[in-house]
């Protein structure tokens, strides 16, 4: 694909060749058809010039948009990575808290079992001693 400046140079060189050719053609051989063709050609060159200029503007806008999109992508991924890191830190804190509470629960369960065992032993001793202190003769 040719760039805008390459197209412009091509038509400029073609225009220069036509100007040279027109000078070589004697005045009497020039006819209105050639002038009409020449005018059409100059209009086409002008249109081409406008199109090339518009193309360059659009390419500039495209480059600008692509750079902006790249910057936004980098920003987005940076922010996402920061969010993931923060979430991992929070998860780690919560995991540690959970571990602490699970250990506390295990200790409390062990204390509860010890208390239950002590109560059973106490009740058994109470029954044992209550039978032994009963008067055999009443």
C-alpha positions as CSV (number, residue, x, y, z in Angstrom):
1,X,0.0,0.0,0.0
2,X,1.4,3.4,-0.9
3,X,1.5,6.1,1.6
4,X,0.0,9.5,1.1
5,X,3.3,11.2,0.4
6,X,4.2,8.5,-2.2
7,X,0.9,9.0,-4.0
8,X,1.4,12.8,-4.0
9,X,4.9,12.4,-5.5
10,X,3.6,10.1,-8.2
11,X,1.0,12.5,-9.3
12,X,3.4,15.4,-9.1
13,X,5.8,13.6,-11.4
14,X,3.0,12.7,-13.7
15,X,1.8,16.4,-13.8
16,X,5.4,17.5,-14.6
17,X,5.5,15.1,-17.5
18,X,2.2,16.3,-18.8
19,X,3.4,19.9,-18.6
20,X,6.5,19.0,-20.6
21,X,4.3,17.1,-23.1
22,X,2.0,20.1,-23.4
23,X,4.9,22.3,-24.3
24,X,6.0,19.9,-27.0
25,X,2.6,19.9,-28.6
26,X,2.2,22.8,-31.1
27,X,-0.5,25.3,-30.2
28,X,-2.7,24.4,-33.2
29,X,-2.8,20.7,-32.2
30,X,-4.3,21.6,-28.8
31,X,-8.0,21.2,-28.9
32,X,-10.9,21.7,-26.4
33,X,-10.9,18.0,-25.6
34,X,-7.4,18.2,-24.4
35,X,-8.3,21.2,-22.3
36,X,-11.3,19.4,-20.8
37,X,-9.1,16.4,-20.1
38,X,-6.6,18.7,-18.5
39,X,-9.2,20.3,-16.3
40,X,-10.6,17.0,-15.3
41,X,-7.1,15.8,-14.5
42,X,-6.5,18.9,-12.3
43,X,-9.8,18.3,-10.5
44,X,-8.8,14.7,-9.9
45,X,-5.4,15.8,-8.6
46,X,-7.2,18.3,-6.2
47,X,-9.5,15.5,-5.0
48,X,-6.6,13.2,-4.6
49,X,-4.8,15.9,-2.6
50,X,-7.8,16.2,-0.3
51,X,-8.1,12.4,0.0
52,X,-4.4,12.1,0.9
53,X,-4.8,14.8,3.5
54,X,-7.9,13.2,5.0
55,X,-6.1,9.8,5.0
56,X,-3.2,11.3,6.9
57,X,-5.6,12.8,9.4
58,X,-7.3,9.5,9.9
59,X,-4.1,7.6,10.3
60,X,-3.0,10.2,12.9
61,X,-6.3,9.7,14.8
62,X,-5.9,5.9,14.5
63,X,-2.4,6.1,16.0
64,X,-3.6,8.3,18.8
65,X,-6.5,5.9,19.5
66,X,-4.2,2.9,19.5
67,X,-1.8,4.6,21.9
68,X,-4.6,5.5,24.2
69,X,-6.0,2.0,24.1
70,X,-2.6,0.6,24.9
71,X,-2.2,3.0,27.9
72,X,-5.7,2.1,29.1
73,X,-4.9,-1.7,28.8
74,X,-1.7,-1.2,30.8
75,X,-3.6,0.8,33.4
76,X,-6.4,-1.8,33.5
77,X,-4.0,-4.7,34.0
78,X,-2.0,-2.9,36.6
79,X,-5.1,-2.1,38.5
80,X,-6.3,-5.7,38.2
81,X,-2.9,-7.0,39.5
82,X,-3.1,-4.7,42.4
83,X,-6.7,-5.9,43.2
84,X,-5.6,-9.5,43.0
85,X,-2.6,-8.9,45.3
86,X,-4.9,-7.1,47.8
87,X,-7.4,-9.9,47.7
88,X,-4.6,-12.5,48.3
89,X,-3.4,-10.5,51.3
90,X,-7.0,-10.2,52.7
91,X,-7.5,-14.0,52.1
92,X,-4.2,-14.7,54.0
93,X,-5.4,-12.6,57.0
94,X,-8.7,-14.3,57.0
95,X,-7.1,-17.7,56.8
96,X,-4.9,-16.9,59.8
97,X,-7.9,-15.7,61.8
98,X,-9.8,-18.9,60.9
99,X,-6.8,-21.0,62.0
100,X,-6.7,-19.1,65.3
101,X,-10.4,-19.6,65.9
102,X,-10.3,-23.3,65.0
103,X,-7.5,-23.8,67.5
104,X,-9.4,-21.9,70.1
105,X,-12.4,-24.0,69.4
106,X,-10.4,-27.2,69.7
107,X,-9.0,-26.0,73.1
108,X,-12.5,-25.2,74.3
109,X,-13.8,-28.6,73.2
110,X,-11.0,-30.3,75.0
111,X,-11.8,-28.2,78.2
112,X,-15.5,-29.1,77.8
113,X,-14.6,-32.8,77.5
114,X,-12.4,-32.5,80.6
115,X,-15.2,-30.9,82.5
116,X,-17.7,-33.5,81.4
117,X,-15.3,-36.2,82.4
118,X,-14.8,-34.5,85.8
119,X,-18.6,-34.3,86.3
120,X,-19.0,-38.0,85.5
121,X,-16.2,-38.9,87.8
122,X,-17.7,-36.7,90.5
123,X,-21.2,-38.2,90.0
124,X,-19.8,-41.7,90.2
125,X,-17.9,-40.9,93.4
126,X,-21.0,-39.3,94.8
127,X,-23.0,-42.4,94.1
128,X,-20.3,-44.6,95.6
129,X,-20.0,-42.5,98.7
130,X,-23.7,-42.1,99.1
131,X,-24.1,-45.9,99.2
132,X,-21.3,-46.3,101.6
133,X,-22.7,-43.8,104.1
134,X,-26.1,-45.2,104.2
135,X,-26.9,-46.8,107.5
136,X,-27.3,-50.5,107.1
137,X,-29.8,-50.6,109.9
138,X,-32.6,-48.2,110.0
